[in-house]
Amino acid sequence: MTDLNLQNEAIQLSEKIRGNIDGLKEEDPLKTWFNIELDMIGVGKEDAALSLDEANARMRALNQLLHLVFKHRLRLQNPSLIGMQVDHNASLLTVEATVPSNVLESARNLRFSIEPALLHDPTQDNEQFDPVSPTAKIVGYLRGMDRTLGLVEAGRFKAEGEELLSKAGIDDPLTRASMAVLFQSRYRTINAAIASSETPQVVEFASGISPRGLQWSQMSPGTIYVESDLPQLMIHKAKLIRNTLMESSHESRGVLHCCSVDVLDRQSVLDCLGSLNADMSVSVVTEGLLLYFGEQEMRQFLSNMRALLHEFEDAVWVTDFVAKQNLQELFASDPGVARGVKQVFSMTGRSVVPSNPFEDDSSVEAWLNEFDLQVDRKFPLQSTTAMLNFDVPLAQEQRDRIVGSRCIWCIKKKPTT
Ligand SMILES: C[S@@+](CC[C@H](N)C(=O)[O-])C[C@H]1O[C@@H](n2cnc3c(N)ncnc32)[C@H](O)[C@@H]1O
């Protein structure tokens, strides 16, 4: 079915954006990027009739682009607006665009936004460089084996994950399913932990190619989901998400915002708070990140988390800690899985097991205490293993042996006395 009014609106909006882009200087690098974006999503008079879903999707993407062009032009007109200073002589529109609650409001209307810097960063603009690590591709592939999750995984990463597993000699379907138990139960248990915290805002760091942000915002109207990773990765991820959103129609979605954050850089971590409402509660999520940190990185990271959690009255950090004891349990659970996991670790080029700073759960708690943090609740991975669905039969006992005593941890700041 076609809606000609909607198509006309999309044509007019495309022309308006083109006019705004034309006004930018030729040497402005963003001009090229905005034009590329508009060529992909714009609607012209000569275009064939669009389906209603397609026209709606284009309108959403066009509104997002208009917002980005508008913000960029404002910044060019008044460079001092970078940051939060408000010029008392500025026009109402200019002031509104610098106040976080209004930026949030406009993101809420559009329901999807990309940090403008991600659209063009000359230092990261290298198509030859693959920002997705082999481990992230393998995790993505194994997680996507659970079809009941209905994941929207990018086809290319799936094929590459499969190829990497084969190259590592992990071909046996039972071993693959057993390894998948780890990642699928981790994903589901983290979802359960976030849901139980009932926060209207979620920030995920190091999200990689995980589809959680997309799924969460599709299923939770009225919420805000900020997802982030290093800029090299987020540049690609944000566009993948945008393309996925354009292919489908979601009448009521939560807000999804993509930005770049380096979790080892305090300023970068705190900067992402500009997209959130500090008066509302928040869940902060990290998944599959901490296992690769040695002692020094862990100290820097925990100190950044302390700073972040103390910015909010009510904030919970949901994460997976993996201590040496958990790894020993895992290696003893199944010889195929032990071999597979060790292969994946070797792909990271890091000495994952010897560098792990935690002996067991009690040493994790001692570290948290040192950084003024404490455990609020723990959710065992075993609570979700029965829900997983594989092509090969996998006994419940085997599933539980693989995840062992591993838990998802919910961590809060210690109350000030
Ligand atoms: C093993 S992947 C896990 C990805 C995702 N959370 C998942 O479960 O599929 C680890 C991710 O951490 C990201 N990462 C590594 N160092 C980081 C840093 N300093 N700041 C933010 N992200 C980082 C990588 O880019 C990668 O996407």
The ligand as an SDF file (V2000), in Angstrom:
LIG
                    3D

 27 29  0  0  0  0  0  0  0  0999 V2000
   34.7260   -9.7230   23.0550 C   0  0  0  0  0  0  0  0  0  0  0  0
   34.0140   -8.2490   22.4500 S   0  0  0  0  0  0  0  0  0  0  0  0
   32.4500   -8.2820   23.2710 C   0  0  0  0  0  0  0  0  0  0  0  0
   31.4360   -7.4840   22.5080 C   0  0  0  0  0  0  0  0  0  0  0  0
   30.0000   -7.5460   23.0200 C   0  0  0  0  0  0  0  0  0  0  0  0
   29.8520   -6.9650   24.3350 N   0  0  0  0  0  0  0  0  0  0  0  0
   29.4730   -8.9510   22.9870 C   0  0  0  0  0  0  0  0  0  0  0  0
   29.2320   -9.5260   24.0540 O   0  0  0  0  0  0  0  0  0  0  0  0
   29.2830   -9.4730   21.8890 O   0  0  0  0  0  0  0  0  0  0  0  0
   34.8860   -6.9710   23.3200 C   0  0  0  0  0  0  0  0  0  0  0  0
   34.5430   -5.5600   22.8300 C   0  0  0  0  0  0  0  0  0  0  0  0
   35.2480   -4.6170   23.6550 O   0  0  0  0  0  0  0  0  0  0  0  0
   35.5890   -3.5080   22.8670 C   0  0  0  0  0  0  0  0  0  0  0  0
   36.6600   -2.7710   23.5580 N   0  0  0  0  0  0  0  0  0  0  0  0
   37.9380   -3.1650   23.7830 C   0  0  0  0  0  0  0  0  0  0  0  0
   38.6190   -2.2040   24.4440 N   0  0  0  0  0  0  0  0  0  0  0  0
   37.7320   -1.1860   24.6680 C   0  0  0  0  0  0  0  0  0  0  0  0
   37.8370    0.1000   25.2910 C   0  0  0  0  0  0  0  0  0  0  0  0
   38.9740    0.5170   25.8420 N   0  0  0  0  0  0  0  0  0  0  0  0
   36.7340    0.8820   25.3370 N   0  0  0  0  0  0  0  0  0  0  0  0
   35.5610    0.4580   24.7860 C   0  0  0  0  0  0  0  0  0  0  0  0
   35.4210   -0.7330   24.1690 N   0  0  0  0  0  0  0  0  0  0  0  0
   36.4850   -1.5400   24.1060 C   0  0  0  0  0  0  0  0  0  0  0  0
   36.0050   -4.1290   21.5490 C   0  0  0  0  0  0  0  0  0  0  0  0
   35.9810   -3.1730   20.4850 O   0  0  0  0  0  0  0  0  0  0  0  0
   34.9770   -5.2550   21.3970 C   0  0  0  0  0  0  0  0  0  0  0  0
   33.8610   -4.8160   20.6470 O   0  0  0  0  0  0  0  0  0  0  0  0
  1  2  1  0
  2  3  1  0
  2 10  1  0
  3  4  1  0
  4  5  1  0
  5  6  1  0
  5  7  1  0
  7  8  2  0
  7  9  1  0
 10 11  1  0
 11 12  1  0
 11 26  1  0
 12 13  1  0
 13 14  1  0
 13 24  1  0
 14 15  1  0
 14 23  1  0
 15 16  2  0
 16 17  1  0
 17 18  1  0
 17 23  2  0
 18 19  1  0
 18 20  2  0
 20 21  1  0
 21 22  2  0
 22 23  1  0
 24 25  1  0
 24 26  1  0
 26 27  1  0
M  CHG  2   2   1   9  -1
M  END
$$$$
